[in-house]
Structure formats: structure tokens, C-alpha cells
Amino acid sequence: MSRAKVSGLALADAGFDLRDRGLFLQEVGAAARDQYQVMGKDLPGHKEDSGRQIQVLIGELGKEVARFAPKLDVRRIDEHHFAARHMKVPTDLADLIKRFDFFLVNIPVTLVPAPGAGFSDLECRVRFNPDDPGSKRPVAYEVFPQEQWRDILSLHGSLQVGLDAGLRFKVDPVPLLATLGVPELPVDARVVALAKGSSGFVVGPFTSTLRRQVVLCRGQGNVEVIWQLRGKDVVGREEPRLGIVLKVPKGTARVDIVGAMRVRHDQRFLAGVFRRLLALVKEPTEKFLRAGAPVDDSRLWARVTSEA
């Protein structure tokens, strides 16, 4: 599969080309120098070190990292996992295992924003075997996180999560309830709903850290999964892990996954910092700033199940 397949997994058009991110930051830096070094002292509310602070922030924005892991954590799931845990394969899943191979795929992401300007939004898309006919492509049998996780994630960003006998993501309620103390009834109901069936994990539990209050996810049962994760507050350095239970038709020679992601800063924060400069830069750079100075990454993971 060529790298063109990665670029084909495009995120929504933002009105500018993020390959020019470095040029946008250079333009903002030049505008800041003109504004604060030449005319700054005549501006209302001007502080003597404003120009220096802007330059430092622009330098930090240029060092930001939003990166997929070079290798995915992939684990094959079969009857042996159930036998090792002294668990029985559910009837409906036993029929599927005859026709499909199942893999737990963890997608690690590293986010390193500028100090004091953490990322607020994360969008991620992954697609499976884009070269294959639709009927032969792997699909997402189960996805983590989904919308029903957002209330618990907003209360506690670090959870012990595993796969139950139905290969559904469930939370381990014991450490969660211990951390929350005595939860209010609505919280308790949400915990019970996501913990149901987790008394015996087929895989896990493993720690998942995700500090986002809004979770939107589409693609369960499909050949492509899209996450949109948003927070009310900016988030500093983090390494969230997105999860998929991949259902692969028996006899599939290889499984390739392509991924694309975009992270943004809080638009209000950047618009406030650079508000005096927005009128001095070109339209694409203005859109870039108003969009939260996003950072993109994309990657092709080839033959991900070959060593699972």
C-alpha cells in the first residue's frame, strides 16, 4: 500500500493547508515584531514585554508534537483467552470465531502542546484495508471510547478497562468506586452500566487515561472509525490510547491500518493572545489561528496482525 492511501484519509477541510504551519507561525512572528517593536508603545494596554512573550509562545508552538505511535499494540483474541480465564465463549461469539479472527488494537497517541497552551480538541480517524473490496475488509466490532463513557471520563480520566466475555469494553468498578468514594446515584448507575459483565475480563484490565469531557464516536461495525474528543479545559502533555476490537474475515492475508488525526488549541485562547495581530496577517494564517493552530499527523501501519 502506498503512502497516498494515508493522504486519502483526509480530515475536514479547514480552509488552509497545514503543511504550511511553519510559514503561518513565521508570519505571526513577523507581525508581532512589527506591532510590538515598532508601534507597541503607542498601543492601549501595551506591556513592555508583550512582544517577547508572543515570540516565546510562537517558538513553543513550533515545537509541538501530535504523533501516532510507530507501532500498534495488537493482540489476537481466540478460544485460548477464554480457556486461560476459565470462561466459556458465548454462543453468538463462538459462531463468529469460526468465520472471523478477532484482535484487540490499541492506538497510542502522544500529544505535547506548548506550555500553558494545551490542546482542547482531538479528532482521529482510522481505516482498515482500504485497498480491499468492502465485503472482505476488517470492521470495528467494538470501539473505545464511545459516547457512553464520557460521563465517567469527565469524573475520572484514568480507568481500568478490559474486554468482557462478549468482547465489549468494560470498566473495572472496584478501583473506580474506591477513587470516587461514595458516588451519587446517577454516577453509580453509569458505573454499573459500564461495569456489567466485567467480573471476568477475557483481556485486561489495562489502564486507559483520557481527559476529555465530550466523546463522539462513529464507526462501530464499519471499516472506518472516527473519534472526536473535546474538553472544556486545555490539556497538557498526554498519551491517550484509543481501542478497537477488530473483526477480520478468516483467510485475510494482511491487515493494514491508516490513521489521521488533528489536535487543536482552544480557539478563544489563541484568538485572545493574537487578537491584535489577526488583522495584520493573510487570510489563511488568520484562519489557522482562529481554528486553534492545529497540528496534524498521519500514518500507515502495515501487516499489523502478522505478529499478534
Order of alpha helices (4+ residues) and beta strands (2+ residues): alpha-alpha-alpha-beta-beta-alpha-alpha-beta-beta-beta-alpha-beta-beta-alpha-alpha-beta-beta-beta-beta-beta-alpha-alpha-beta
